[in-house]
Amino acid sequence: MKRVVFAFIALVSTTAIAAAADLARRAPYYPAPAPVYAPVFNWTGFYIGINGGGGFGSSNWDSTGSRNVSGGLIGGTVGYNYQYGQVVAGIEGDVDWSGINGTTNNSCPLGCKTSNTWLATVRGRLGYAADRFMPYLTGGAAFGNIQASTPGFAQTSSDNSGWTLGAGLEAALASNWTAKVEYLYVDLGSFNCGLNCGGFATDNVSFHTNLLRAGVNYKY
């Protein structure tokens, strides 16, 4: 009987010592991973890109009245932004091939046509940087070619200057790439096509359009 008691006491003692050893052993410590923060995008820098979209508007001839014009355009962009706080100021220029045109048969049975073959703008931009998004206002000078043609008469054209005003939204993508959508109203004024338009010597041709464009830029 004594042997049984001594064996039981020895077993209990061994178990207690083992439990105490386990309690004394500290659990492994794994530090929490450091939080990952995406860097705030800085809009300062030069950039180049491409743009494309479409335009719709109207052209008026003194002799045949107004006609709707529409078509696509595509071209290149270059610019510079400077960010101060959340304000972004910049200048941007672009040159596009344009297929915007329109024809009327009003007082012109064979069709009197106005075409815009190229279009360029030089604009200031003023934006508000909400990290990787920047809404902006823009405006400046516009330049482009206006062609007037009437079947049976010589085609005439003029490289005109005018003005443009609009707004847009640009977003920063991966790395240095940004993408934008914008609206521009463009007025290229008018020119006198004279008797080449088939009307009067004082026949004036005007052109204005609304542009909806998208673009992708690479910032240096």
Steps between C-alpha positions, in 0.01 A plus 500: 500500500783736587655431162177601327479824700863585429453428129190723489685782677790469256264510201321810631831675568633424152181629340509819707862564410427448129199735516706763677767471230236552230366807681848644531565462128392824322289479187680602178457869405415594146505877435200641314577580136562867431207674331539561128425852382458592133706812430303816424521574127686816402379665177808718446694426180505490122284251312424378150206296375236422243138608481199416289126545484234677301350838431160640409400857422398721211630710212322795345531639148346834413363355175369160616437537872605264776584131488592249770855368507633190677784250486797350679848625589823358636841642582777570748528698824784664691484698823637596840337507847613663822335396828488731802309342785188364334497761222641389163578761235629409157516561128406250231519489121368252248481450123233271352406368161131581460226348289226738616281609206144564389303563180177684417280504189326819606535735199771261383346196323834320453605550861710773661751354744704633792795293625753528781818308415720581802447655839743620767467669838733668748328523839557576862368248754399553862421191703436373852706196603301248704797262523476295178202688352506852359196685365606808303389802300680592179499773238716678246566535128383272221637461148369303205427471132156575355422377149198602293412312182219516246479259203606683181698763689854510633543381859615775732644482848646710778718432805316683776560580864233524769437399859404200711358439846419179687546265795619149571600231748842333513593194706841357589545135404789263570846654515521826299197444277186713515171492309252780436163587354413856402254729325608800291298762317698632201422807287727556198322812383433543126665578167384642169491241223375749239360370173679165549208390721259552212324788671586863546839667515434573867414139590635433853548149639509442877584191704453400863486160669459315828774246567476191722841342537687242703875473537791316660814681617843398627648730768876545532 
